Amino acid sequence: MDPQKLQKQMMDALAQAQELQEQAAQETVEASAGGGTVTVKANGAGEITEITIKPEAIDPDDPELLADLVLAAVNEALRSAQKLMESKMGGLMGGLGGLGLPGM
């Protein structure tokens, strides 16, 4: 195994990983709860970018319900963002196995 070739392959893989992360950060995922009364958008970097709450979700007699809906939608949006990143990085990780490194 040529160490210089291996180093170049690793550097190329790191550059590709960074590019994929930047691409994912530009993509948006969306999740909702309560039949769409609470909607949350997140980017592929796992940052919440928008929360929309319809007026019918706001019940002054039950603030816990709104909190639960927001929490559910945020968690689902973050899970979707994580899946987006995993799908982007999945091809790269498979390509790293071609480097001949154990465990890759």
N, C-alpha and C positions, 0 to 999 in steps of 0.2 A: 504494500500500500504506500503510495507516494504522499508524504505529509503535506507537501505544498498543494497538491491537487485536492486533498481532503480539506485543507484550510480554505481554499478558494470555493469549494462546494459549500462549506459551512457559511462563509461570508455571503455567498449568493442566496442561500436559504434564509439567512437572517434579513437580508434586504427584501426578499420576497415576503417574508412574514410581516415586516414593517409596512410594506405596501398594502398587503391584505388587511391589516389592522386599520390603516387609514381609510381604505375603501369601506370597510364595515362601519366605521365611525360616521360615514356620510349617509348610510342607509338607515331607514326608520322602520321600526316595528310598532304595532299598535295592539293594545289589549283593552278589553272592557269588562265591566261587571254590572250586575243589576239590570240586565237586559239592555245594556248600552247607556244607562244613565250616568255612568262614570267611565270615561275613556282616558287612557294614558298612552302617550307615545314616548318611545325611547330610541336612542341611536345604538348602533352596533358596539359602541364603546361602553354601553351600560349606563349611559346618562339619561335621566328623565328629561325630556325636552318640552313636554306639554301635558297638562291635566285639564280635562274638560268635565264639568259637572253640570248636568241638566237640572233645572229648577225643581223638577219633581223628585229629585234624589234628596232634596233638603227638607227634612222633617224636624222642626224644632223640638218635637216631643221625643225624638229618637236619634240623637246625634251619633250614637254608637253605630247605628246602621250605616250612616254615611262614612264614618271612619273605617268600618269593615269593608265597604265597597271600594274605597280608595286604596286601602291596603291590598285587597285582592287584585285589583287592576294593576297596581304598581308591581307587585310580585310577578304577575303573569307577563307583564311587559319586560321585566328584567330577565325572566326565564327565556323569553323569545329572543332578546338581545344576545343572551349567552349562546343559544342555539345557532343564531346567525353567525356569531364569531366562530363557533365550532365548525360550522359547515364551510366557512371560508378557509379555515386553517386545516381542515381535514385532508385536503389534497396535498397540502404542503407536508404534513406529518407523514403521509404515506410515501412521499418522495424522499424524505430523509432516511427512510429504511434502505434506500439504494446506496447510501454512503458506506454500508458495511459495518456500521457501528452496532455493538451488542445493545439490545433493548430498544432499538429504534425501528 
